[in-house]
Amino acid sequence: MGKKNNVTFNDIAKYTNFSKTTISRYFNNPDSLTLENQKIISDALVKLNYKENKVARILANGKTEFIGIIIPNFYHHYYSEMLNQILSTYETFGYKFLVFVGNENEETERRYIQELMAYKIEGLIVLSHTLSSSELADLQIPIVTIEREDEHVCSVNTDNYMGGVQATCLLAKRNCDILIHINSPTSPDLPAYGRIQGFQDTCKEQQLNHRIIYRELESQHEQVKSQLENVLKEVDSNYQGMKKGIFISNDTHANVLLNLLVRKYGTLPDDYLIVGFDNSPISTEAIIPISTVGQQIDKLAFEAVSLLVEQMNERKKRKPKPLKEPIHKVITPVLFHRDTT
């Protein structure tokens, strides 16, 4: 049989002497066939120069191979790097991604999720904090969240508490006179609260002079810059002549703080040490490379997609076994000591 442009299931069936039903099973449920028969059909596809019609396959089995992603913003370099790492899993898992930026607006995110559901996504990855996990669970599709409240859905998070301990211990070893943690007000049910708790517990255990400064650090550069300018004025005034170790909530904000100090003093003063959190690219690209607690973003992304694919594959079985309880995976952070400490 010669090659032709549009090879159909009927052509493959004739070539292999299998029924069209068997050919369909090869594409939709290959494990139902013996390895020998899978090999026969696979060889036939090569010889016939078969080009899969994705649209026809979606219409036939309802499986789009699409995963939806909701992220809050692109201001924080962490999110752009996380998205980059998630998208790179296509080579491993073969799923495509539809991405929406929610901008921390509840109604916008609900509208985007309905749009994703209309595209028949098979699963959803959520990085935004806007909608509760109970609301997400009501969607009745496989869901994995990353670094957010996750009581009712599966999740992959960093061990934020350990990260807070690592950052604090690094600054303590540099013999700082005062340790300061700068963060937005954070709910204890969020994984990122562990950074605050880890800092506080370590300081108390080691009897270190410390302070936590809460500011509403939004996802807009000018607002963050203004807030951190005020923080620096306060710190300069209250701790003049003291060696100040500053642990700040993420690398994007650490870079803003660093830039403010460099603009004011021409360099990073000897009495200021800075540790960020994320290990997003900005930490190494900054004017002075920033010490940071690395979240191992590549592992977080891979584990999130892997966990989601496991759930989606389970649903495709004849007798799927739904999860009795959400699975929560935790990734160990890695401390990176760079020039700001």
C-alpha positions, 0 to 999 in steps of 0.5 A: 500500500503506497503512502497518501496525504490523509491516512485514515483509521480504515487505511491502517486497519486494512494494512494491519488486518486489524479492525478499526475498533482495534486501531481506535483502541491503540490511540485511546487506550493502548494498554488494552492491546498486547505489546506485539499488536501495539508494535505492529500498529506503530510500525504501520504508522511509520510505513504509511507516513501517518499524520495524526489529526488532533481535531478529529481525535478530540472530537472522537474521545473528548480528550483535548490534552489541554491543561489550564494555568491561572497565574496572578501576575508577571511582575514577580519574576518567580511567576514568569520563571515558574510558567517557563518551567511548566511549559517546558514539561511538554516534552515529557508529558505531551500536554499543551497549556492555556494560560490566563493572568488573573491580576488578583481579581476574583470575577476575572479569574472565575470568568477565565476558568469558565473559558478554560472549562469551555475549552475542555481542559483536562486539568488545572494548575493554579498559582493565584491566591484569589479563589479558595481551594474549596471553590476550585475543588467544586470544578470537579476536574483534577487540580494542582496548586502551587504555593497557595492555600490548598486544603481541598486540592492537591498541591506542590509547595516549598518548605517555606519554614525551612527557607525562613530558617536558612535565611535567618541563620545565614544573616545570624552568622554574619554577626548582624546587630539587628535582623529584619524581615520585610513582608506583606501581611500574610495569612497563616493558611498560606505556605509562604507564612512559613517564611515569617514563622521560620524567621521568628522562631529562629530569632527567638531560639537564638535570642537574636535582636529582630523585627518584622516589618509588614507592608502592603507590597503590591504587584506594581513596581511604583507602589513597591518602590514607594513602600520600600523607600519608606521602610529604608528611611525608618531602618536608617533612622532607627538602626543607624550605625548597626549592621542590618541583616534584611530578609525580604519576602521574594527576589523581586522585592529584594532587587527593588530594595537593593536598587534603592540602596545603590542609588542612595549610597552608590553601592551596597553599604557594608552595614546592609546584608540582604537575603531574598526568596525564590532564586528567580533569574533576577537574583543573579541578574541584579546589579549585585547578585542577591543571596536567596533561598532557592525554591527549586522552581524547576522541581516545583513545576515538574512535580505539579505537572506530574501530580496533575497528569497522574490524576488525569490518567486515573480518570481515563481508566475504566474504573478510576479510583478518585483520591480520598484525600488531596496530595500535598508534596513539599520541596526542600529549598536550597540556600544560595550565598551571593554578594549581598551577604 
